[in-house]
Amino acid sequence: MLKKMAKGDWIVFYSPKTVYPDGEPLQAFTAIGQVSDDEPYQAEMFPDFHPWRRNVDFLDCAETPIRPLIEQLNFIEDKSRWGYKFRFGVFKIDDHDLEVLRSAMTGAAAKGLL
């Protein structure tokens, strides 16, 4: 999926738990940013582990629970089984959903002003 992303694309991170794999349930969007490079690259984490990466310009944002947003998000087709979509890892969302998430994570609602 990293190869399919282009410079300027947005990425939103959803975190089901506080710590993988055995943390407490979190069920929140935790980061949002825009891809800032042209190609994926490999980074060395350990001598035998070189994961692929993309550079992202992250926005300041607040951890945003998913439950209050479920009804507004088009990518969640079956609202009663909202977690199903996340089982597939990276997936594309439409502009409407991006705006809902960006607004919730960075706007007045995220800062407790609404």
Residue frames as a rotation matrix with the C-alpha (Angstrom) as fourth column:
MET 1
0.558 0.830 0.000 0.00
0.830 -0.558 0.000 0.00
0.000 0.000 -1.000 0.00
LEU 2
0.230 -0.522 -0.821 2.87
0.313 -0.759 0.571 2.41
-0.921 -0.388 -0.011 0.61
LYS 3
-0.772 -0.543 0.330 3.69
0.449 -0.099 0.888 2.34
-0.449 0.834 0.320 -3.11
LYS 4
-0.153 0.819 0.553 0.10
0.936 -0.059 0.346 3.31
0.316 0.571 -0.758 -3.96
MET 5
0.562 0.319 -0.763 0.31
0.637 -0.755 0.153 6.46
-0.527 -0.573 -0.628 -1.84
ALA 6
0.156 -0.461 0.873 1.35
0.790 -0.472 -0.391 9.67
0.592 0.751 0.291 -3.56
LYS 7
-0.845 -0.463 -0.268 2.84
0.535 -0.720 -0.443 12.89
0.012 -0.518 0.856 -2.30
GLY 8
-0.782 0.571 0.251 -0.04
-0.532 -0.821 0.209 14.97
0.325 0.030 0.945 -0.95
ASP 9
-0.030 0.770 -0.637 -2.23
0.092 0.637 0.765 12.01
0.995 -0.036 -0.090 0.02
TRP 10
-0.037 0.123 0.992 -3.65
-0.925 -0.379 0.013 12.06
0.377 -0.917 0.128 3.53
ILE 11
-0.326 -0.059 -0.944 -3.32
0.182 0.975 -0.124 9.25
0.928 -0.212 -0.307 6.05
VAL 12
0.168 0.459 0.872 -5.31
-0.873 -0.342 0.348 8.78
0.458 -0.820 0.344 9.26
PHE 13
-0.714 -0.504 -0.487 -4.23
-0.195 0.810 -0.553 6.31
0.673 -0.300 -0.676 11.92
TYR 14
0.478 0.847 0.233 -6.76
-0.631 0.146 0.762 4.29
0.612 -0.511 0.604 13.91
SER 15
-0.696 -0.717 0.038 -5.60
-0.495 0.441 -0.749 2.63
0.521 -0.540 -0.662 17.13
PRO 16
0.232 0.843 -0.485 -7.76
-0.115 0.519 0.847 -0.20
0.966 -0.141 0.218 18.46
LYS 17
0.699 -0.073 -0.712 -5.64
0.673 0.402 0.620 -0.59
0.241 -0.913 0.330 21.61
THR 18
0.918 -0.392 -0.052 -3.31
-0.318 -0.809 0.494 1.53
-0.236 -0.438 -0.868 23.75
VAL 19
-0.187 -0.982 0.018 -0.41
-0.854 0.172 0.490 -0.88
-0.485 0.076 -0.871 23.11
TYR 20
0.576 0.341 -0.743 -0.13
-0.720 0.642 -0.263 -3.65
0.388 0.687 0.615 20.54
PRO 21
-0.622 0.713 -0.323 -1.03
-0.078 0.355 0.932 -6.47
0.779 0.605 -0.165 20.96
ASP 22
-0.291 0.468 -0.835 -2.30
0.785 0.616 0.071 -6.68
0.547 -0.634 -0.546 24.55
GLY 23
-0.986 -0.124 0.111 -3.11
0.050 -0.858 -0.512 -3.10
0.159 -0.499 0.852 25.57
GLU 24
-0.434 0.874 -0.220 -6.40
0.338 -0.068 -0.939 -1.78
-0.835 -0.482 -0.265 26.85
PRO 25
0.062 0.535 0.842 -9.06
0.998 -0.009 -0.067 -0.96
-0.029 0.845 -0.535 24.23
LEU 26
-0.708 -0.296 -0.641 -8.65
0.282 -0.951 0.128 2.56
-0.648 -0.091 0.756 22.81
GLN 27
-0.055 0.715 0.697 -10.79
0.973 0.195 -0.122 2.60
-0.223 0.672 -0.706 19.64
ALA 28
0.615 0.186 -0.766 -9.67
0.167 -0.980 -0.104 6.07
-0.771 -0.064 -0.634 18.57
PHE 29
0.705 -0.460 0.539 -8.05
0.512 -0.195 -0.836 7.92
0.490 0.866 0.098 15.69
THR 30
0.662 -0.511 -0.548 -4.63
0.565 -0.140 0.813 8.95
-0.492 -0.848 0.196 16.95
ALA 31
-0.382 -0.803 -0.458 -2.73
0.164 -0.547 0.821 10.65
-0.910 0.238 0.340 14.12
ILE 32
0.730 0.544 0.413 -3.38
0.539 -0.088 -0.837 12.43
-0.419 0.834 -0.358 10.82
GLY 33
-0.043 -0.800 -0.598 -0.93
-0.121 -0.590 0.798 13.70
-0.992 0.107 -0.071 8.24
GLN 34
0.885 0.273 -0.377 -0.04
-0.353 -0.132 -0.926 14.22
-0.302 0.953 -0.021 4.63
VAL 35
0.547 -0.700 0.460 2.50
0.728 0.668 0.151 12.17
-0.413 0.252 0.875 2.66
SER 36
0.764 -0.292 -0.576 5.47
-0.280 -0.953 0.112 14.44
-0.581 0.076 -0.810 1.93
ASP 37
-0.376 -0.926 0.027 7.78
-0.398 0.188 0.898 12.27
-0.837 0.327 -0.439 -0.18
ASP 38
-0.004 0.324 -0.946 7.66
-0.999 -0.046 -0.012 10.75
-0.047 0.945 0.324 -3.64
GLU 39
0.127 -0.061 -0.990 8.59
-0.382 0.918 -0.105 7.11
0.915 0.391 0.094 -2.96
PRO 40
0.984 0.130 0.125 8.68
-0.170 0.437 0.883 4.59
0.061 -0.890 0.452 -0.09
TYR 41
0.065 -0.995 -0.074 12.08
-0.645 0.014 -0.764 3.87
0.762 0.097 -0.641 1.43
GLN 42
0.554 0.038 -0.831 13.53
0.434 0.840 0.327 1.27
0.710 -0.542 0.449 3.78
ALA 43
0.336 -0.418 0.844 14.71
-0.775 -0.632 -0.005 2.21
0.535 -0.653 -0.536 7.25
GLU 44
-0.300 -0.499 -0.813 16.92
0.123 0.825 -0.552 0.11
0.946 -0.265 -0.186 9.51
MET 45
0.641 0.528 0.557 15.23
-0.553 -0.186 0.812 -0.65
0.532 -0.829 0.173 12.81
PHE 46
0.547 -0.531 0.646 17.55
-0.335 0.569 0.751 -3.56
-0.767 -0.627 0.134 13.60
PRO 47
-0.483 -0.829 -0.283 20.36
-0.610 0.086 0.788 -5.15
-0.629 0.553 -0.547 11.58
ASP 48
-0.950 0.132 0.282 17.94
0.270 0.803 0.532 -7.77
-0.156 0.581 -0.799 10.24
PHE 49
0.014 0.999 -0.032 14.76
0.903 -0.026 -0.429 -5.63
-0.430 -0.023 -0.903 10.11
HIS 50
-0.914 -0.341 -0.219 14.33
0.181 -0.826 0.534 -2.95
-0.363 0.449 0.817 7.42
PRO 51
-0.044 0.988 0.151 10.65
0.751 0.132 -0.647 -1.90
-0.659 0.085 -0.748 7.21
TRP 52
-0.464 0.018 0.886 9.30
0.754 -0.516 0.406 0.28
0.464 0.856 0.226 4.41
ARG 53
-0.263 0.285 -0.922 8.39
0.672 -0.631 -0.387 3.86
-0.692 -0.722 -0.026 5.35
ARG 54
0.118 0.249 0.961 6.88
0.771 -0.633 0.070 7.07
0.626 0.733 -0.267 3.95
ASN 55
-0.909 -0.347 -0.231 7.60
0.417 -0.739 -0.529 10.57
0.013 -0.577 0.817 5.20
VAL 56
0.091 0.989 0.120 4.48
0.832 -0.141 0.537 12.23
0.548 0.051 -0.835 6.58
ASP 57
-0.826 -0.179 0.534 3.86
-0.081 -0.901 -0.427 15.79
0.557 -0.396 0.730 7.76
PHE 58
-0.373 0.687 -0.623 1.65
0.866 0.499 0.032 15.20
0.333 -0.528 -0.781 10.80
LEU 59
-0.048 0.478 0.877 -0.91
-0.119 -0.874 0.470 17.71
0.992 -0.082 0.099 12.07
ASP 60
-0.956 -0.059 0.286 -1.31
-0.285 -0.035 -0.958 18.57
0.066 -0.998 0.016 15.72
CYS 61
-0.160 0.945 -0.287 -4.40
-0.398 0.204 0.894 16.66
0.903 0.257 0.343 16.75
ALA 62
-0.276 0.203 0.940 -6.33
-0.940 0.148 -0.308 15.18
-0.201 -0.968 0.150 19.64
GLU 63
-0.997 0.055 0.049 -6.95
0.057 0.997 0.049 11.48
-0.046 0.052 -0.998 20.15
THR 64
-0.470 0.864 -0.179 -10.48
-0.882 -0.466 0.070 11.12
-0.023 0.190 0.981 18.80
PRO 65
-0.561 0.321 0.763 -12.80
-0.111 0.884 -0.454 8.23
-0.820 -0.340 -0.461 19.77
ILE 66
-0.988 0.151 -0.043 -14.52
-0.012 0.197 0.980 6.56
0.157 0.969 -0.193 16.82
ARG 67
-0.577 0.812 -0.086 -17.90
0.792 0.531 -0.299 5.84
-0.197 -0.241 -0.950 18.39
PRO 68
-0.020 0.636 -0.771 -19.30
0.219 -0.750 -0.624 9.42
-0.976 -0.181 -0.125 18.17
LEU 69
-0.387 -0.249 -0.888 -18.30
-0.700 -0.548 0.458 9.52
-0.601 0.799 0.038 14.46
ILE 70
-0.725 -0.003 0.689 -19.63
0.232 0.941 0.248 6.15
-0.649 0.339 -0.681 13.25
GLU 71
0.246 0.942 0.227 -22.90
0.618 0.029 -0.786 7.50
-0.747 0.333 -0.575 11.83
GLN 72
0.632 -0.027 -0.774 -21.07
-0.374 -0.886 -0.274 10.19
-0.679 0.463 -0.571 9.84
LEU 73
-0.350 -0.930 -0.115 -18.44
-0.622 0.139 0.771 7.95
-0.700 0.342 -0.627 8.23
ASN 74
0.459 0.557 -0.692 -19.26
-0.884 0.213 -0.416 6.56
-0.084 0.803 0.590 4.77
PHE 75
-0.337 -0.676 -0.655 -16.56
-0.725 0.631 -0.278 3.87
0.601 0.381 -0.702 4.86
ILE 76
-0.910 0.154 0.385 -18.44
-0.198 0.653 -0.731 2.13
-0.364 -0.741 -0.564 7.66
GLU 77
-0.687 0.641 -0.343 -21.16
-0.369 0.099 0.924 0.42
0.626 0.761 0.169 5.64
ASP 78
0.224 0.723 -0.653 -22.71
0.391 0.547 0.740 -1.61
0.893 -0.421 -0.161 8.47
LYS 79
-0.003 -0.215 0.977 -22.88
-0.586 -0.791 -0.175 0.69
0.810 -0.573 -0.124 11.49
SER 80
0.830 0.353 0.431 -23.62
-0.555 0.449 0.701 -2.25
0.054 -0.821 0.568 13.81
ARG 81
0.738 -0.649 0.185 -20.34
0.602 0.757 0.254 -3.92
-0.305 -0.076 0.949 12.76
TRP 82
0.961 -0.261 -0.093 -18.19
-0.277 -0.906 -0.319 -0.79
-0.001 0.332 -0.943 12.49
GLY 83
0.308 -0.915 0.262 -14.92
-0.587 0.034 0.809 -2.55
-0.748 -0.403 -0.527 13.42
TYR 84
0.639 0.017 0.769 -15.04
0.381 0.861 -0.336 -4.94
-0.668 0.508 0.544 10.46
LYS 85
0.964 -0.218 0.149 -13.46
0.038 -0.443 -0.896 -2.51
0.261 0.869 -0.419 7.97
PHE 86
0.523 -0.801 0.293 -10.34
-0.852 -0.480 0.208 -2.13
-0.026 -0.358 -0.933 10.10
ARG 87
0.566 -0.282 0.775 -9.49
-0.085 0.915 0.395 -5.83
-0.820 -0.289 0.494 9.80
PHE 88
0.808 -0.193 0.556 -8.11
0.588 0.321 -0.742 -5.17
-0.035 0.927 0.373 6.31
GLY 89
-0.183 -0.934 -0.309 -5.38
0.858 -0.304 0.413 -2.72
-0.479 -0.189 0.857 7.35
VAL 90
-0.730 -0.190 -0.656 -4.88
-0.051 -0.943 0.330 0.22
-0.681 0.274 0.679 5.00
PHE 91
-0.178 0.696 0.695 -7.88
0.963 0.269 -0.024 1.26
-0.204 0.665 -0.718 2.92
LYS 92
-0.877 -0.128 0.463 -8.99
0.320 -0.875 0.364 4.32
0.358 0.467 0.808 0.99
ILE 93
-0.190 0.842 -0.505 -11.63
0.767 -0.194 -0.612 6.73
-0.613 -0.504 -0.608 2.32
ASP 94
0.185 0.339 0.922 -13.54
0.882 -0.470 -0.004 9.44
0.433 0.815 -0.386 0.47
ASP 95
-0.590 -0.449 0.671 -13.11
0.255 -0.892 -0.373 13.21
0.766 -0.049 0.640 0.84
HIS 96
0.342 0.805 0.485 -16.19
-0.370 -0.359 0.857 13.48
0.864 -0.473 0.175 3.06
ASP 97
0.850 -0.021 -0.527 -14.79
0.420 0.633 0.650 11.00
0.320 -0.774 0.547 5.58
LEU 98
-0.217 -0.976 -0.006 -11.39
0.855 -0.188 -0.483 12.70
0.470 -0.110 0.876 5.53
GLU 99
-0.411 0.106 0.906 -13.04
-0.138 -0.989 0.053 16.03
0.901 -0.104 0.421 6.35
VAL 100
0.726 0.687 0.029 -15.11
-0.190 0.160 0.969 14.48
0.661 -0.709 0.246 9.16
LEU 101
0.621 -0.543 -0.565 -11.97
0.761 0.592 0.267 12.98
0.189 -0.596 0.781 10.69
ARG 102
-0.417 -0.824 0.383 -9.70
0.689 -0.561 -0.459 15.98
0.593 0.072 0.802 10.14
SER 103
-0.065 0.486 0.872 -12.30
-0.300 -0.843 0.447 18.32
0.952 -0.232 0.200 11.64
ALA 104
0.877 0.453 -0.160 -12.91
-0.025 0.375 0.927 16.08
0.480 -0.809 0.340 14.64
MET 105
0.480 -0.768 -0.424 -9.19
0.865 0.494 0.086 15.55
0.143 -0.408 0.902 15.27
THR 106
-0.549 -0.826 0.125 -7.93
0.814 -0.563 -0.143 19.09
0.189 0.023 0.982 14.72
GLY 107
-0.252 0.541 0.802 -10.94
0.190 -0.785 0.589 21.40
0.949 0.301 0.095 15.03
ALA 108
-0.360 0.205 0.910 -12.76
-0.774 -0.611 -0.168 22.98
0.521 -0.765 0.379 17.92
ALA 109
0.736 0.671 -0.090 -14.51
-0.526 0.650 0.549 19.70
0.427 -0.357 0.831 18.75
ALA 110
0.431 -0.654 -0.621 -11.15
0.471 0.751 -0.463 17.98
0.769 -0.093 0.632 19.27
LYS 111
-0.634 -0.713 0.298 -9.97
0.165 -0.501 -0.849 20.77
0.755 -0.489 0.436 21.54
GLY 112
-0.460 0.529 -0.714 -13.11
0.888 0.269 -0.373 20.60
-0.006 -0.805 -0.593 23.69
LEU 113
-0.953 0.045 -0.299 -14.41
-0.021 -0.996 -0.084 23.96
-0.302 -0.074 0.951 22.49
LEU 114
-0.537 0.815 -0.218 -17.76
-0.514 -0.111 0.851 22.68
0.669 0.568 0.479 21.15
